[in-house]
């Protein structure tokens, strides 16, 4: 590994040469700045977010170097170079740094400052450090301070007991916020995380699984939440019937570390063979050898399958081939054939399959080895050979007896699974770098954990928020297991992400509260323009609900302002059934607004919002797969929209000059007033660089859509027959 070229205000000429000869370098004026204003009584690095190039183990995390305790320490792996970085807050004026080295110290290192975490300015350099407690008077201003070590003094890693930073202003801008009290790092996963071991008998495992399913099978809008986990090994003769709000998870590093010789089943007996309401359940990171040649996963929206290896066939329809309307698969392998039967639409990404049985309205594939060739509309297959840019979802696993979260690497032009050639590439983050959230935690507690530099792991349950959760640190991971449900109670937004690199949000259900919120999740502030192409934020298996469990109100479910964000499987649903449902009872304008440039969306499910379902204002966007139902319940044509015939489902703003989308469908079912006619399903500027491939509209028997896109494409009428367009313009 080469030491990166440092860019910035480096001392020049004779001064630089003289300092280099002595092995020391500091910015001009450091001594006078220190003497004049330095507040040596305040440690502005104390409990601030800290990251590092590597760690020796879970007991030697970067946070240990800024916790105020000389009995703990950060230690790196035994290689050069290494670094330790602290987020001091915007515009921090550093005047002195005190490093308390362990006996394994860096002989050669620099202190560097940065405003953005990528461009670094040296304020101190030495090639002759002797360890101990080292006080360095060096001045500069920046948000991030980094100790960058290039040579160790012995064969072990670099190790720091405490890194203390003094500021001429007595404090910093706070970085991820103000860390009040460092939260505990060792917490269990709570009572609704059920972990099985292969040493347990099949009868014991099955009994517990059956008890969970009895609670969750029909509990569509209830409070039961479960993560069902299997430690590495082989399990025989079990059937994991998977109900609402249940995540089925293998705890191995790779899918085949956990093998179930049996089934993981979703069927629709609870709704008399209708699987169109089999929402909010998931399976990931395990292998299945089905008991009867085929596993059954008859789901609808909000029910992803990821990192699964099926040694046989996979059926996506319920027993008896009743109604089905899903779904999503990624990073999986199916040796046999996937048979959708009655599934109306499906998206499969970056997988390997032995075959595909049939198509109803819209079957979309990207980066899938073994996928059928594009043949839209008959059969309705849309196939892209690769997925342009994507990072797969983080997942929890066990490394020995220690939980870790694995974050897969970013991929471009992806095809096939991440684990086809061995272990998935990426980074392992120990659970000790997470705050393990429980439903009783307040929003203030969660925000404090974020401010203290921790990631969040939401365990199963319902979380009520009276303040917005603010994610401000680059590369923060916010991961939910067992469908943790976040509800803003008083009209605040549930979560905001800053204009920073690499935030990973996954496995969350946002549920609108009774007081209108402006949004449930906002990724980036309004007007954000920074490129995050090298390390984009990802939003994966994140679902939004307005009504259904009770009255809910939100203007826009998801707003994406940050450039290069990757949206990978979302379902934004304004409820059409359940409690708290009605045109004025659960009002919501829009499911998704994209303002950021070069945003990619893979698997958009957006339904029943009262204005545009999706409004895309950013340049350079792309969508692969879109499933939509227009609102069922406009009371009349004029009540829906007085100046036009309703709202298009997918609107690309008139100012956009580049956009591309593949495999999009919009459906209407105007149950409150079947005389309603929507002008169009899709609306976009007529520009050769705004392109649509394989799109259609359809009426489900009540009301109609006059055109597919703009004024192109005929009326759906009221017959249940798609009106397709292969390309536009």
C-alpha positions as CSV (number, residue, x, y, z in Angstrom):
1,X,0.0,0.0,0.0
2,X,1.4,3.4,-1.0
3,X,1.2,6.4,1.3
4,X,-1.3,8.8,-0.4
5,X,0.0,12.1,-1.7
6,X,-0.9,14.8,0.7
7,X,-2.5,18.0,-0.7
8,X,-2.6,21.2,1.2
9,X,-0.7,24.1,2.6
10,X,2.7,22.5,3.1
11,X,5.6,24.7,4.3
12,X,8.0,25.5,1.5
13,X,11.5,26.4,0.9
14,X,14.2,26.5,3.5
15,X,11.8,26.2,6.5
16,X,10.5,22.9,5.1
17,X,14.0,21.6,4.5
18,X,15.2,22.6,7.9
19,X,12.3,20.9,9.7
20,X,12.6,17.8,7.6
21,X,16.3,17.6,8.6
22,X,15.3,17.5,12.3
23,X,12.4,15.2,11.8
24,X,9.9,17.9,13.0
25,X,7.4,20.0,11.2
26,X,4.7,22.4,12.4
27,X,2.7,25.1,10.9
28,X,4.0,28.7,10.9
29,X,2.8,30.6,14.0
30,X,2.0,27.5,16.0
31,X,3.9,28.6,19.1
32,X,2.4,32.1,19.1
33,X,-1.1,30.8,18.5
34,X,-0.6,28.4,21.4
35,X,0.8,31.0,23.7
36,X,-2.0,33.4,22.9
37,X,-5.2,31.5,23.1
38,X,-4.8,27.7,23.6
39,X,-7.3,26.3,26.1
40,X,-5.3,23.4,27.6
41,X,-8.0,22.6,30.2
42,X,-10.6,21.3,27.6
43,X,-10.2,18.2,25.6
44,X,-12.2,18.8,22.4
45,X,-11.6,15.2,21.2
46,X,-13.2,13.6,24.3
47,X,-15.8,11.0,23.3
48,X,-16.0,12.4,19.7
49,X,-16.5,10.0,16.8
50,X,-13.3,8.2,16.1
51,X,-12.3,5.9,13.3
52,X,-9.1,4.0,12.3
53,X,-7.4,2.2,9.5
54,X,-7.6,-1.1,11.5
55,X,-8.0,-2.5,14.9
56,X,-6.2,-5.3,16.7
57,X,-9.5,-6.6,18.1
58,X,-12.8,-5.7,19.7
59,X,-11.0,-4.5,22.9
60,X,-8.9,-2.0,21.0
61,X,-11.4,0.2,19.2
62,X,-10.6,3.7,18.0
63,X,-13.1,5.1,20.6
64,X,-10.8,3.8,23.3
65,X,-8.2,6.5,22.4
66,X,-10.7,9.3,23.1
67,X,-12.6,8.0,26.1
68,X,-10.6,9.8,28.8
69,X,-9.4,6.5,30.3
70,X,-5.7,5.7,30.1
71,X,-6.5,2.2,31.1
72,X,-7.9,1.5,27.6
73,X,-6.3,2.0,24.2
74,X,-6.6,1.8,20.4
75,X,-4.2,-0.7,18.7
76,X,-3.8,-1.2,15.0
77,X,-2.9,-4.3,13.0
78,X,0.9,-4.9,12.6
79,X,1.5,-3.2,9.3
80,X,2.3,0.2,7.9
81,X,0.8,2.7,7.3
82,X,-2.0,3.1,9.9
83,X,-4.1,6.0,11.0
84,X,-6.4,7.2,13.8
85,X,-9.0,9.9,13.0
86,X,-11.3,12.0,15.2
87,X,-14.2,14.2,14.1
88,X,-13.8,17.4,16.2
89,X,-16.6,19.3,14.6
90,X,-16.6,21.9,11.8
91,X,-14.0,24.7,12.0
92,X,-12.1,23.5,15.1
93,X,-9.0,25.6,15.7
94,X,-6.4,23.1,17.0
95,X,-3.5,24.5,19.1
96,X,-2.1,21.5,20.9
97,X,-2.2,17.7,20.7
98,X,-1.2,15.4,23.5
99,X,-0.6,11.7,22.6
100,X,-0.2,9.1,25.4
101,X,1.5,6.2,23.5
102,X,1.5,2.6,24.6
103,X,4.9,0.9,24.4
104,X,4.1,0.1,20.7
105,X,4.2,3.5,19.2
106,X,4.7,5.2,15.8
107,X,8.3,6.2,15.2
108,X,7.3,8.2,12.1
109,X,4.0,10.0,11.8
110,X,2.2,13.1,10.9
111,X,-0.7,15.0,12.4
112,X,-3.1,16.2,9.7
113,X,-6.3,18.3,9.6
114,X,-9.1,18.2,7.0
115,X,-12.4,19.9,6.4
116,X,-13.9,17.0,4.5
117,X,-12.0,13.9,5.5
118,X,-10.3,13.5,2.2
119,X,-8.0,16.4,1.6
120,X,-5.4,16.5,4.4
121,X,-3.1,19.3,5.6
122,X,-0.1,18.3,7.7
123,X,0.4,20.4,10.9
124,X,3.2,18.3,12.4
125,X,5.6,15.6,11.3
126,X,8.4,13.5,12.9
127,X,10.6,10.6,12.0
128,X,12.1,10.3,15.5
129,X,9.3,9.8,18.0
130,X,10.4,8.1,21.2
131,X,6.9,7.4,22.6
132,X,5.7,8.1,26.1
133,X,3.4,11.1,26.7
134,X,4.1,13.5,23.8
135,X,2.9,17.1,23.8
136,X,2.8,18.7,20.4
137,X,2.2,22.5,19.9
138,X,0.9,22.7,16.4
139,X,-1.9,24.9,15.0
140,X,-4.4,24.6,12.3
141,X,-8.2,24.6,11.6
142,X,-10.3,21.7,10.4
143,X,-13.1,19.3,11.3
144,X,-11.1,16.1,11.3
145,X,-7.7,15.5,13.0
146,X,-5.7,12.4,11.9
147,X,-2.6,10.8,13.2
148,X,-1.1,9.2,10.1
149,X,1.7,6.7,11.0
150,X,4.2,5.4,8.4
151,X,6.7,3.5,10.6
152,X,6.3,1.5,13.8
153,X,8.9,1.2,16.5
154,X,8.6,-2.6,16.8
155,X,6.8,-5.6,15.2
156,X,3.4,-4.8,16.8
157,X,0.8,-2.3,15.7
158,X,0.6,1.4,16.6
159,X,-1.2,1.9,19.9
160,X,-2.5,5.0,21.7
161,X,-3.9,5.1,25.2
162,X,-5.3,8.7,24.8
163,X,-5.3,11.3,22.1
164,X,-6.1,14.7,23.7
165,X,-6.8,17.8,21.5
166,X,-6.8,21.4,22.7
167,X,-8.4,24.2,20.8
168,X,-7.8,27.9,20.8
169,X,-11.6,28.4,20.9
170,X,-12.1,25.9,23.7
171,X,-14.4,23.7,21.7
172,X,-15.4,22.4,18.3
173,X,-18.4,22.4,16.2
174,X,-19.5,19.0,17.5
175,X,-19.1,16.8,14.5
176,X,-21.9,14.3,14.8
177,X,-23.5,16.4,17.6
178,X,-22.7,16.8,21.3
179,X,-21.7,13.5,23.0
180,X,-23.1,13.9,26.5
181,X,-22.4,10.5,28.1
182,X,-20.7,7.7,26.2
183,X,-23.3,4.8,26.1
184,X,-22.4,1.3,27.1
185,X,-20.9,-0.8,24.2
186,X,-21.8,-4.3,25.5
187,X,-25.5,-5.0,25.3
188,X,-27.5,-8.1,24.4
189,X,-30.0,-8.2,21.5
190,X,-33.1,-8.4,23.6
191,X,-35.9,-10.9,24.1
192,X,-37.3,-10.8,20.5
193,X,-34.0,-12.0,19.0
194,X,-34.2,-15.8,19.0
195,X,-30.9,-17.6,18.3
196,X,-30.8,-21.3,17.4
197,X,-27.7,-23.6,17.7
198,X,-27.2,-26.8,15.6
199,X,-26.7,-28.7,18.9
200,X,-30.4,-28.1,19.7
201,X,-32.9,-30.8,18.8
202,X,-35.1,-30.3,15.8
203,X,-38.2,-30.7,17.9
204,X,-37.1,-27.9,20.3
205,X,-36.3,-25.6,17.4
206,X,-39.6,-26.4,15.6
207,X,-41.6,-25.8,18.8
208,X,-40.2,-22.3,19.2
209,X,-40.7,-21.5,15.6
210,X,-44.3,-22.6,15.7
211,X,-45.0,-20.5,18.7
212,X,-43.6,-17.4,16.9
213,X,-45.6,-18.1,13.8
214,X,-48.8,-18.5,15.8
215,X,-48.3,-14.9,17.1
216,X,-47.3,-13.4,13.7
217,X,-49.2,-15.3,11.0
218,X,-52.1,-12.9,10.9
219,X,-50.8,-10.0,12.9
220,X,-50.6,-7.6,9.9
221,X,-50.7,-4.4,12.0
222,X,-49.7,-5.7,15.4
223,X,-46.6,-5.1,17.6
224,X,-45.0,-8.5,17.5
225,X,-41.4,-8.2,16.0
226,X,-38.9,-11.1,15.8
227,X,-35.4,-11.8,14.4
228,X,-35.0,-15.6,14.1
229,X,-31.2,-16.4,13.8
230,X,-29.3,-19.6,13.1
231,X,-25.7,-20.1,14.2
232,X,-23.4,-21.7,11.7
233,X,-24.0,-25.4,11.1
234,X,-26.6,-27.7,9.6
235,X,-30.3,-28.0,10.7
236,X,-32.5,-31.0,9.8
237,X,-36.2,-31.4,9.3
238,X,-37.4,-28.0,10.3
239,X,-39.9,-25.6,8.6
240,X,-39.5,-21.9,9.4
241,X,-43.0,-20.6,8.7
242,X,-42.4,-16.9,8.4
243,X,-45.1,-14.5,9.6
244,X,-45.4,-10.7,9.7
245,X,-42.4,-8.6,11.0
246,X,-40.1,-11.6,11.1
247,X,-36.5,-11.7,9.9
248,X,-35.0,-15.1,9.3
249,X,-31.2,-14.8,9.4
250,X,-28.1,-17.0,9.1
251,X,-25.2,-16.0,11.4
252,X,-22.4,-17.3,9.2
253,X,-20.0,-15.1,7.3
254,X,-21.4,-16.6,4.0
255,X,-24.7,-18.2,3.1
256,X,-23.6,-21.8,3.1
257,X,-22.2,-21.6,6.6
258,X,-25.9,-22.2,7.7
259,X,-27.8,-25.0,6.0
260,X,-31.4,-25.8,6.6
261,X,-32.4,-29.2,5.4
262,X,-36.1,-28.4,5.4
263,X,-37.9,-25.2,4.4
264,X,-38.3,-21.5,5.0
265,X,-41.9,-21.0,4.1
266,X,-44.3,-18.1,3.3
267,X,-47.7,-19.3,2.3
268,X,-51.2,-17.6,2.3
269,X,-53.4,-19.9,4.3
270,X,-54.3,-17.1,6.6
271,X,-55.9,-15.1,3.8
272,X,-57.4,-18.1,1.9
273,X,-54.7,-18.4,-0.7
274,X,-54.3,-14.6,-1.3
275,X,-50.6,-13.7,-0.9
276,X,-51.0,-10.0,-2.0
277,X,-50.8,-8.9,1.7
278,X,-47.8,-11.0,2.7
279,X,-45.8,-8.0,3.6
280,X,-43.0,-7.2,6.1
281,X,-40.9,-10.3,6.5
282,X,-37.4,-11.3,5.2
283,X,-34.8,-14.0,4.8
284,X,-31.0,-13.6,4.4
285,X,-27.7,-15.3,4.6
286,X,-28.4,-19.0,4.7
287,X,-28.7,-22.1,2.5
288,X,-31.8,-24.2,2.0
289,X,-32.2,-27.8,0.8
290,X,-36.0,-28.0,0.4
291,X,-37.8,-31.0,1.8
292,X,-39.9,-31.4,-1.4
293,X,-37.6,-30.1,-4.2
294,X,-39.0,-26.6,-4.0
295,X,-39.0,-23.9,-1.3
296,X,-42.1,-21.6,-1.1
297,X,-41.7,-17.8,-0.7
298,X,-45.1,-16.4,-1.6
299,X,-44.7,-12.7,-0.7
300,X,-45.7,-9.2,-1.7
301,X,-44.0,-5.9,-1.1
302,X,-41.6,-5.3,1.8
303,X,-40.4,-8.9,1.9
304,X,-36.9,-9.3,0.5
305,X,-34.8,-12.4,0.0
306,X,-31.0,-11.7,0.2
307,X,-27.9,-13.9,0.2
308,X,-29.8,-17.2,0.1
309,X,-28.5,-20.3,-1.6
310,X,-31.4,-22.7,-2.5
311,X,-30.4,-26.2,-3.6
312,X,-33.6,-26.9,-5.6
313,X,-36.5,-24.9,-7.0
314,X,-38.2,-21.8,-5.6
315,X,-41.9,-21.1,-5.9
316,X,-43.1,-17.6,-5.5
317,X,-46.9,-18.2,-5.5
318,X,-49.0,-19.6,-2.7
319,X,-50.2,-23.2,-2.5
320,X,-53.0,-23.5,-5.0
321,X,-51.6,-20.7,-7.2
322,X,-53.7,-18.0,-5.8
323,X,-53.1,-14.2,-6.0
324,X,-49.5,-13.0,-5.5
325,X,-48.0,-9.5,-5.9
326,X,-44.3,-9.1,-5.0
327,X,-41.3,-9.0,-4.7
328,X,-37.5,-8.8,-4.5
329,X,-34.4,-11.1,-4.6
330,X,-30.8,-10.0,-4.5
331,X,-27.3,-11.6,-4.1
332,X,-28.8,-15.2,-4.2
333,X,-28.4,-18.4,-6.0
334,X,-31.1,-20.9,-6.9
335,X,-29.8,-24.1,-8.4
336,X,-33.2,-25.0,-9.9
337,X,-35.9,-22.9,-11.5
338,X,-37.7,-19.9,-10.0
339,X,-41.4,-20.3,-10.7
340,X,-43.5,-17.1,-10.2
341,X,-46.8,-18.6,-11.3
342,X,-49.3,-15.9,-10.3
343,X,-46.8,-13.3,-9.3
344,X,-47.7,-10.1,-11.1
345,X,-44.2,-8.5,-10.9
346,X,-40.8,-9.3,-9.6
347,X,-37.3,-7.8,-9.5
348,X,-34.2,-10.0,-9.2
349,X,-30.7,-8.4,-8.9
350,X,-27.2,-9.7,-9.0
351,X,-28.0,-13.4,-8.6
352,X,-27.6,-16.8,-10.3
353,X,-30.6,-18.9,-11.2
354,X,-31.1,-22.2,-13.0
355,X,-34.2,-21.0,-14.9
356,X,-37.3,-18.8,-14.7
357,X,-40.8,-20.2,-15.2
358,X,-43.1,-17.5,-16.5
359,X,-44.2,-13.9,-16.4
360,X,-47.4,-12.1,-15.7
361,X,-47.0,-8.3,-16.1
362,X,-43.4,-7.2,-15.3
363,X,-40.4,-9.4,-14.5
364,X,-37.1,-7.4,-14.3
365,X,-33.6,-8.7,-13.9
366,X,-30.2,-6.9,-13.6
367,X,-26.9,-8.7,-13.2
368,X,-28.6,-12.1,-13.0
369,X,-26.8,-15.1,-14.5
370,X,-29.3,-17.5,-16.0
371,X,-32.0,-14.8,-16.5
372,X,-34.2,-15.0,-19.6
373,X,-33.4,-12.6,-22.4
374,X,-35.3,-9.3,-22.8
375,X,-38.6,-10.0,-24.6
376,X,-41.0,-7.3,-23.2
377,X,-44.0,-7.3,-23.5
378,X,-44.5,-11.0,-24.4
379,X,-43.2,-12.5,-22.2
380,X,-42.8,-9.4,-20.0
381,X,-39.1,-9.8,-19.3
382,X,-36.7,-6.9,-19.0
383,X,-33.1,-8.0,-18.6
384,X,-30.0,-5.8,-18.0
385,X,-26.7,-7.7,-18.1
386,X,-25.2,-5.8,-15.1
387,X,-26.3,-3.5,-12.3
388,X,-24.5,-0.2,-12.9
389,X,-23.4,0.7,-9.3
390,X,-24.5,-1.0,-6.1
391,X,-23.4,-2.0,-2.6
392,X,-25.1,-4.9,-1.0
393,X,-26.9,-4.7,2.3
394,X,-25.0,-4.9,5.6
395,X,-25.7,-8.0,7.6
396,X,-25.1,-9.3,11.2
397,X,-22.9,-12.4,11.7
398,X,-21.0,-14.2,14.4
399,X,-17.2,-14.3,14.4
400,X,-16.6,-16.9,17.0
401,X,-18.7,-15.7,19.9
402,X,-18.6,-12.0,18.9
403,X,-21.3,-10.3,16.8
404,X,-20.1,-8.2,13.9
405,X,-21.8,-6.3,11.1
406,X,-20.4,-6.9,7.6
407,X,-20.5,-4.1,5.1
408,X,-20.1,-5.3,1.5
409,X,-17.9,-3.3,-0.9
410,X,-19.2,-1.0,-3.6
411,X,-19.5,-2.8,-7.0
412,X,-19.8,-1.3,-10.5
413,X,-21.3,-3.2,-13.4
414,X,-22.2,-6.0,-11.0
415,X,-23.3,-9.5,-12.1
416,X,-23.9,-12.6,-10.0
417,X,-23.6,-13.0,-6.3
418,X,-20.9,-11.2,-4.1
419,X,-19.9,-14.6,-2.7
420,X,-19.6,-16.7,-5.9
421,X,-15.8,-16.7,-5.7
422,X,-15.5,-16.9,-1.9
423,X,-16.3,-14.6,0.9
424,X,-18.1,-11.4,0.1
425,X,-15.6,-8.5,-0.1
426,X,-16.0,-5.7,2.3
427,X,-15.4,-4.5,5.9
428,X,-16.3,-6.1,9.2
429,X,-17.4,-3.8,12.0
430,X,-17.6,-5.2,15.5
431,X,-20.8,-4.8,17.4
432,X,-18.9,-2.9,20.0
433,X,-18.9,0.0,17.6
434,X,-22.7,-0.1,17.6
435,X,-25.3,1.2,20.1
436,X,-27.7,-1.7,20.4
437,X,-31.1,0.0,20.5
438,X,-34.1,-1.3,22.4
439,X,-37.7,-0.1,22.0
440,X,-37.6,1.7,25.4
441,X,-34.8,4.0,24.2
442,X,-35.7,7.6,23.8
443,X,-34.7,9.6,20.7
444,X,-32.3,11.6,22.9
445,X,-30.5,8.4,23.9
446,X,-30.2,7.3,20.2
447,X,-29.0,10.8,19.2
448,X,-26.4,10.7,22.0
449,X,-25.1,7.4,20.7
450,X,-24.8,8.8,17.2
451,X,-23.1,11.9,18.5
452,X,-20.6,9.7,20.4
453,X,-19.5,8.1,17.1
454,X,-21.5,4.9,17.4
455,X,-23.4,3.1,14.7
456,X,-27.0,1.9,15.5
457,X,-28.4,-1.6,15.6
458,X,-32.2,-1.5,16.0
459,X,-33.5,-4.7,17.6
460,X,-37.1,-5.8,17.0
461,X,-39.8,-3.6,18.4
462,X,-41.7,-0.3,18.0
463,X,-39.8,2.9,18.7
464,X,-41.6,6.2,19.4
465,X,-39.6,9.3,18.5
466,X,-40.2,12.8,19.9
467,X,-37.2,14.3,18.1
468,X,-35.5,13.6,14.7
469,X,-32.6,11.1,14.7
470,X,-29.6,12.9,13.1
471,X,-27.0,10.8,11.3
472,X,-24.0,13.2,10.7
473,X,-20.9,11.0,10.7
474,X,-19.6,9.6,7.4
475,X,-20.0,5.8,7.0
476,X,-22.4,5.4,9.9
477,X,-24.3,2.1,9.7
478,X,-27.9,2.1,10.9
479,X,-29.2,-1.5,10.7
480,X,-32.5,-2.9,11.8
481,X,-33.3,-6.6,12.4
482,X,-36.8,-8.0,12.9
483,X,-38.6,-4.9,11.3
484,X,-37.9,-2.3,14.0
485,X,-40.6,0.3,13.5
486,X,-39.8,4.0,13.9
487,X,-42.8,6.3,14.6
488,X,-42.5,10.2,14.9
489,X,-45.1,11.1,17.5
490,X,-45.2,14.9,17.3
491,X,-44.8,15.9,13.7
492,X,-41.0,15.8,13.4
493,X,-39.2,13.9,10.7
494,X,-38.1,10.6,11.9
495,X,-34.5,10.6,10.6
496,X,-32.2,13.0,8.8
497,X,-28.8,12.1,7.1
498,X,-26.2,14.8,6.7
499,X,-24.3,15.6,3.4
500,X,-21.6,13.1,4.1
501,X,-20.2,10.0,2.5
502,X,-21.2,6.4,2.9
503,X,-24.1,6.2,5.3
504,X,-25.7,2.8,5.3
505,X,-29.4,2.5,6.2
506,X,-31.0,-0.9,6.1
507,X,-33.8,-3.0,7.5
508,X,-36.1,-0.3,8.9
509,X,-39.8,0.4,8.8
510,X,-40.9,4.1,9.1
511,X,-44.5,4.5,10.2
512,X,-46.1,7.9,10.0
513,X,-47.4,9.3,13.3
514,X,-50.8,11.0,14.0
515,X,-49.4,14.5,13.6
516,X,-48.2,15.4,10.1
517,X,-44.5,15.1,9.5
518,X,-42.7,16.9,6.6
519,X,-41.0,13.5,5.8
520,X,-40.1,10.3,7.4
521,X,-36.6,10.0,6.1
522,X,-34.5,12.8,4.5
523,X,-31.2,11.8,3.0
524,X,-29.1,15.0,2.8
525,X,-30.1,18.7,3.4
526,X,-31.9,20.7,0.8
527,X,-29.5,22.0,-1.8
528,X,-26.8,19.4,-1.3
529,X,-24.4,19.2,-4.2
530,X,-21.4,17.3,-3.0
531,X,-20.4,14.3,-5.1
532,X,-20.4,11.0,-3.1
533,X,-19.6,8.8,-6.1
534,X,-16.7,7.1,-4.4
535,X,-18.7,6.3,-1.3
536,X,-22.5,6.7,-1.7
537,X,-25.2,6.5,0.9
538,X,-27.4,3.4,0.6
539,X,-31.0,2.9,1.5
540,X,-31.9,-0.8,1.5
541,X,-34.9,-2.7,2.6
542,X,-36.3,0.5,4.1
543,X,-40.1,0.7,4.1
544,X,-42.5,3.5,4.7
545,X,-46.1,3.2,5.9
546,X,-48.8,5.8,6.2
547,X,-51.9,4.5,7.9
548,X,-52.9,0.9,8.3
549,X,-51.8,0.5,11.9
550,X,-53.7,3.7,12.8
551,X,-54.1,7.2,11.4
552,X,-50.8,8.5,10.0
553,X,-49.9,11.7,8.2
554,X,-46.7,12.8,6.3
555,X,-46.2,15.1,3.3
556,X,-43.4,13.0,1.7
557,X,-42.3,9.6,2.9
558,X,-38.7,9.7,1.5
559,X,-36.7,12.7,0.3
560,X,-33.3,12.1,-1.3
561,X,-31.1,15.2,-1.6
562,X,-27.6,13.7,-1.5
563,X,-26.0,13.0,-4.8
564,X,-25.1,9.4,-5.8
565,X,-27.5,7.9,-3.2
566,X,-28.4,4.2,-4.0
567,X,-31.9,3.2,-3.2
568,X,-32.2,-0.6,-3.2
569,X,-35.6,-2.1,-2.4
570,X,-38.0,0.3,-0.8
571,X,-41.8,0.1,-0.4
572,X,-43.5,3.4,0.3
573,X,-47.2,2.6,1.0
574,X,-50.1,4.9,1.8
575,X,-52.3,2.2,3.3
576,X,-55.5,1.2,1.4
577,X,-56.7,-1.2,4.2
578,X,-56.4,-1.5,7.9
579,X,-57.1,1.1,10.6
580,X,-56.8,4.9,9.9
581,X,-57.4,4.7,6.2
582,X,-59.3,7.3,4.1
583,X,-58.6,10.2,1.7
584,X,-58.5,12.7,4.6
585,X,-57.6,10.3,7.4
586,X,-54.1,9.2,6.2
587,X,-53.1,12.0,3.8
588,X,-49.8,12.0,2.1
589,X,-48.7,13.8,-1.1
590,X,-45.7,11.8,-2.4
591,X,-43.8,8.6,-1.7
592,X,-40.4,9.6,-3.0
593,X,-38.8,12.9,-4.1
594,X,-35.3,12.7,-5.6
595,X,-33.5,16.0,-5.7
596,X,-29.9,14.7,-5.7
597,X,-27.9,14.2,-8.9
598,X,-26.9,10.7,-10.2
599,X,-29.2,8.8,-7.8
600,X,-29.8,5.1,-8.6
601,X,-32.9,3.2,-7.6
602,X,-33.2,-0.6,-7.8
603,X,-36.6,-1.9,-6.9
604,X,-39.1,0.9,-6.3
605,X,-42.4,-0.1,-4.9
606,X,-44.5,3.1,-4.3
607,X,-48.3,3.0,-3.9
608,X,-51.4,5.0,-3.3
609,X,-50.1,8.5,-2.6
610,X,-52.4,11.4,-3.3
611,X,-50.1,13.4,-5.8
612,X,-47.1,12.2,-7.7
613,X,-46.0,8.9,-6.4
614,X,-42.4,9.5,-7.4
615,X,-41.1,13.0,-8.3
616,X,-37.6,13.0,-9.8
617,X,-36.0,16.4,-9.9
618,X,-32.3,15.4,-10.0
619,X,-30.1,15.1,-13.1
620,X,-28.6,11.8,-14.2
621,X,-31.0,9.5,-12.3
622,X,-31.7,5.9,-13.1
623,X,-34.4,3.4,-12.0
624,X,-34.5,-0.3,-12.6
625,X,-38.0,-1.7,-11.8
626,X,-40.9,0.3,-10.5
627,X,-44.2,-1.0,-9.3
628,X,-47.1,1.3,-8.5
629,X,-50.7,1.5,-7.8
630,X,-52.4,4.9,-8.0
631,X,-54.6,5.9,-5.0
632,X,-57.7,3.8,-4.7
633,X,-59.7,6.4,-2.9
634,X,-60.0,9.8,-4.7
635,X,-63.6,10.7,-4.0
636,X,-63.9,12.3,-7.4
637,X,-61.9,13.4,-10.4
638,X,-61.9,17.1,-9.2
639,X,-61.1,16.1,-5.6
640,X,-58.0,14.4,-6.8
641,X,-56.8,17.3,-9.1
642,X,-58.8,20.2,-10.4
643,X,-56.4,21.4,-13.1
644,X,-55.7,18.0,-14.8
645,X,-56.7,14.4,-14.8
646,X,-54.9,13.3,-11.7
647,X,-51.2,12.9,-11.1
648,X,-48.8,10.7,-13.0
649,X,-47.3,7.9,-11.0
650,X,-43.7,8.6,-12.0
651,X,-42.9,12.2,-12.8
652,X,-39.5,13.4,-14.2
653,X,-39.3,17.1,-13.7
654,X,-39.4,19.4,-16.8
655,X,-35.9,20.7,-16.0
656,X,-34.3,17.3,-16.1
657,X,-32.1,16.7,-19.2
658,X,-30.8,13.1,-18.4
659,X,-32.6,10.2,-16.9
660,X,-33.1,6.5,-17.7
661,X,-35.5,3.9,-16.5
662,X,-36.2,0.2,-17.2
663,X,-39.2,-2.0,-16.3
664,X,-41.9,0.3,-14.9
665,X,-45.6,-0.4,-14.3
666,X,-48.5,1.7,-13.0
667,X,-51.9,0.4,-12.1
668,X,-55.2,2.0,-11.3
669,X,-58.2,0.8,-9.3
670,X,-60.4,3.8,-8.4
671,X,-62.7,2.1,-6.0
672,X,-64.3,5.3,-4.6
673,X,-65.2,6.7,-8.0
674,X,-64.7,4.2,-10.9
675,X,-65.5,7.0,-13.4
676,X,-62.1,8.6,-12.8
677,X,-59.6,8.8,-15.7
678,X,-56.0,9.5,-15.0
679,X,-54.3,11.4,-17.8
680,X,-51.1,9.3,-17.9
681,X,-49.1,6.8,-15.9
682,X,-45.7,8.5,-16.6
683,X,-44.7,12.0,-17.3
684,X,-41.3,13.3,-18.5
685,X,-39.7,16.0,-20.6
686,X,-39.3,15.1,-24.3
687,X,-35.5,14.9,-24.5
688,X,-33.4,12.2,-26.2
689,X,-31.4,11.8,-23.0
690,X,-34.6,11.1,-20.9
691,X,-35.2,7.5,-21.8
692,X,-37.7,4.8,-20.7
693,X,-37.6,1.1,-21.6
694,X,-40.4,-1.4,-21.1
695,X,-43.1,0.5,-19.4
696,X,-46.9,-0.1,-19.1
697,X,-50.1,0.9,-17.5
698,X,-53.1,-1.3,-16.6
699,X,-56.5,-0.9,-15.0
700,X,-57.5,-3.5,-12.4
701,X,-61.2,-3.0,-13.4
702,X,-62.2,0.3,-12.0
703,X,-61.3,3.6,-13.7
704,X,-58.7,4.0,-16.4
705,X,-55.4,5.6,-17.5
706,X,-55.7,7.5,-20.8
707,X,-52.0,7.3,-21.9
708,X,-48.9,5.4,-20.8
709,X,-46.4,8.3,-21.0
710,X,-47.1,11.9,-21.8
711,X,-49.6,11.6,-24.6
712,X,-48.2,8.4,-26.0
713,X,-49.9,5.0,-25.6
714,X,-53.6,4.1,-25.6
715,X,-56.1,4.0,-22.8
716,X,-56.2,1.0,-20.5
717,X,-60.0,1.0,-20.5
718,X,-61.3,-1.1,-17.6
719,X,-60.1,-4.5,-18.9
720,X,-57.3,-6.0,-17.0
721,X,-54.8,-6.0,-19.9
722,X,-51.5,-4.1,-19.9
723,X,-50.8,-1.3,-22.4
724,X,-47.1,-1.5,-23.1
725,X,-44.4,0.8,-24.6
726,X,-41.1,-0.8,-25.4
727,X,-39.1,2.5,-25.6
728,X,-39.7,6.2,-25.2
729,X,-38.9,8.5,-26.9
